[in-house]
Amino acid sequence: MPLWLFIFLAALSIISSLGVILQRHPVHSLLALVLTLIVIAVLFIGLGATTVGFLQMIVYAGAIMVLFLFVIWLLNLQSQPLEAGRLALKLIGALGSAALIAELLAFVLHLPAPLGHEHPVAPDYGSIGRLAQGLFSRYLIAFEITSILLLVGVIGGVALARRTAAGGAGGSM
């Protein structure tokens, strides 16, 4: 991947991720997150990790974002107006962000220096077969628990939407 393309995609991912947190409307924020995940998938593909890139696009930008979109629509989330008395929350958020940046810098500054030689990589490293073998043998329990949690999340979202709709209809009569 040419350097100019990498820099462009990296800048686009940063701008779209800022769009996630700066948007006032939840659907617009979700669309910015989808753009961020797609750009990251393109970066993976451009850097030679084709399997990871396509999995990123299918699983995260596809399935998980559709799930988030349905939850937003089911709960009928609207953007809320800013209140004047939120200075304390903004201060806590700024302090938390500064702490996270300081932690990231501490990690980066304490990284060991590269040794100059690369470790040998198996020829099928990163292939679909190797990924499936690891996913359905070593990580099978975690994979199944994750799928159950997603199912519970969908059922919970539908239950909340039904209860909200039933409560709103009952209260207006």
C-alpha positions in Angstrom: 0.0 0.0 0.0 1.5 3.4 -0.9 2.2 5.7 1.9 0.0 8.5 0.7 -3.0 6.1 0.6 -2.3 4.8 4.1 -2.1 8.4 5.4 -5.3 9.3 3.6 -7.2 6.3 5.0 -5.7 6.8 8.5 -6.9 10.5 8.4 -10.3 9.4 7.2 -10.6 6.9 10.0 -9.7 9.5 12.6 -12.1 12.1 11.1 -15.0 9.5 11.0 -14.3 8.3 14.5 -14.5 11.9 15.7 -17.8 12.0 13.9 -19.0 9.2 16.1 -18.6 11.2 19.3 -19.4 14.6 17.9 -22.8 13.8 16.2 -25.9 14.8 18.1 -28.2 12.3 16.4 -27.7 8.6 17.3 -28.3 7.4 13.7 -25.7 9.8 12.3 -23.2 8.7 15.0 -23.9 5.1 14.0 -23.3 5.8 10.3 -20.0 7.5 11.2 -19.0 4.4 13.1 -19.9 2.2 10.1 -17.6 4.4 8.0 -14.8 4.1 10.5 -15.1 0.3 10.6 -15.1 0.1 6.8 -12.0 2.3 6.5 -10.3 0.1 9.1 -11.2 -3.0 7.1 -9.8 -1.4 3.9 -6.6 -0.6 5.9 -6.4 -4.3 6.9 -6.8 -5.4 3.3 -4.3 -2.9 2.0 -1.7 -4.1 4.6 -2.1 -7.8 3.6 -4.5 -9.0 6.2 -7.2 -9.8 3.8 -9.1 -12.3 6.1 -9.1 -9.9 9.0 -10.3 -7.1 6.7 -13.2 -9.0 5.3 -14.2 -10.3 8.7 -14.0 -6.7 10.0 -16.4 -5.7 7.2 -18.8 -8.6 7.5 -19.0 -9.0 11.3 -18.6 -5.4 12.6 -19.7 -3.1 9.8 -22.4 -5.6 8.8 -23.9 -7.6 11.6 -23.1 -5.6 14.7 -24.0 -2.2 13.2 -27.3 -3.5 11.9 -28.0 -4.7 15.4 -27.1 -1.3 16.9 -29.3 0.4 14.3 -32.3 -1.8 15.2 -31.8 -1.1 18.9 -31.7 2.6 18.2 -34.9 2.4 16.1 -36.7 0.1 18.6 -35.9 2.3 21.6 -36.7 5.4 19.5 -33.7 7.3 20.8 -33.7 11.0 20.0 -31.0 13.5 20.4 -31.3 15.4 23.6 -30.7 19.1 24.0 -27.6 20.2 25.9 -28.2 21.4 29.4 -26.3 24.3 30.9 -25.3 22.6 34.1 -23.0 19.9 32.6 -19.7 21.5 33.2 -18.8 18.9 35.8 -19.4 16.1 33.4 -17.3 17.8 30.8 -14.5 18.2 33.3 -14.6 14.6 34.3 -14.6 13.5 30.7 -11.6 15.7 29.9 -9.7 14.3 32.9 -10.6 10.8 31.9 -9.4 11.5 28.3 -6.1 12.9 29.6 -5.6 9.9 31.8 -6.2 7.5 28.9 -3.7 9.5 26.7 -1.1 9.4 29.5 -1.6 5.7 29.8 -1.1 5.2 26.1 2.0 7.3 26.1 3.4 5.2 29.0 2.8 2.0 27.1 4.4 3.4 23.9 7.5 4.8 25.8 8.1 1.5 27.6 8.0 -0.8 24.5 11.0 -2.9 24.0 13.3 -2.1 21.1 12.9 -4.4 18.0 15.5 -7.0 17.7 16.0 -6.7 14.0 15.0 -10.3 13.1 11.6 -11.6 12.2 10.0 -14.7 13.6 9.1 -17.4 11.1 5.5 -17.5 10.2 3.6 -20.6 9.1 2.5 -20.6 5.5 -1.2 -21.0 6.4 -1.1 -18.2 9.0 -4.1 -16.0 8.7 -6.0 -18.3 6.4 -9.7 -19.0 6.7 -9.0 -22.7 7.5 -6.6 -21.8 10.3 -8.9 -19.2 11.7 -11.9 -21.6 11.6 -9.9 -24.3 13.3 -8.9 -22.0 16.2 -12.4 -20.5 16.5 -14.3 -23.7 16.6 -11.8 -25.7 18.7 -9.8 -23.5 21.2 -12.3 -20.6 21.4 -15.6 -22.5 20.9 -17.0 -21.7 24.3 -16.2 -17.9 24.0 -17.7 -17.9 20.5 -20.9 -19.5 21.7 -21.2 -17.3 24.8 -20.8 -14.2 22.5 -23.5 -15.4 20.2 -25.8 -16.0 23.2 -25.1 -12.5 24.6 -25.9 -11.0 21.2 -29.2 -12.9 21.1 -30.1 -11.8 24.7 -29.3 -8.2 23.7 -31.7 -8.4 20.7 -34.4 -10.0 22.8 -33.9 -7.4 25.5 -34.2 -4.6 23.0 -37.4 -6.0 21.6 -38.8 -6.4 25.2 -37.9 -2.9 26.1 -39.5 -1.5 22.9 -42.7 -3.5 23.5 -42.9 -2.4 27.1 -42.3 1.3 26.1 -44.9 1.0 23.4 -47.4 -0.7 25.8 -46.7 1.9 28.5 -47.1 4.8 26.1 -50.4 3.5 24.7 -51.8 2.7 28.2 -50.9 6.1 29.6 -52.6 8.0 26.8 -56.0 6.4 27.3 
